């Protein structure tokens, strides 16, 4: 998910995506612990997406408070 796509989402959608992406990453980590994933780089991509979502959420909350 690109930054431009993330910025286009509303705050509610960002929080929903964050929850979904967190669940997805937990499932991938669990599956990777049991048997190696075909593409383990997906875990890294998921972590980066979660970080981008958290950054955008905190940026918007700071703007709302200022």
N, C-alpha and C positions, 0 to 999 in steps of 0.2 A: 504494500500500500504506500503510495507516494504522499509526500507532504501536501501537495496541492489537493489530493483527494481527501486527506484528513482535515484540511482547513475548510473544505466545502461542507463538512458535516456539522450538524447542530450539536450542542452540548449533550443532549440526551442520547443521540446516536453515538457520540464518542464513548460515552460510558457503557453503552450496550456492546459496542465493538471491543472495548477493553475487557469486559467480562468474558466475551466469547473467545477472544484471542488468548486470554489467560488460561481458560479451560482447555483450549486446543493445545497450548504449550505443555500443560501438565500431562495431558494424554500422550503427547509425543514423547515426553521424557520417560513416562512410564513404559510405553511401548519400546523405546530405545533401550531401557534397562533390561527388559525381558529378552528381546532379540534386536539386533542392530537394524536401524531404519535403512531404507534404500538410499535416502538422501538426508544425512544428518545435518546438513547445512540449513534445513528447514527450521530447526530449533533456533539457530542463530538469527534467521530472518524474523522468526516469531518474537524473539526477545527485542529486536530492534523496533519492530512494529509496536510492541507494548510500550517501549520507551518513548516513541514518537507520540503515541496517544496520550500518555501521561504528561508529556511536555505541553501538548496543545491544551489539555484540560487545565493544567496549572496556569498557563499563560492567560487563558480566558477568565479564570477565576480571579487572577490578579488584576486584569483589566476591569472586571466588574466591581472590584473593591476600591479601585482608584477613582 
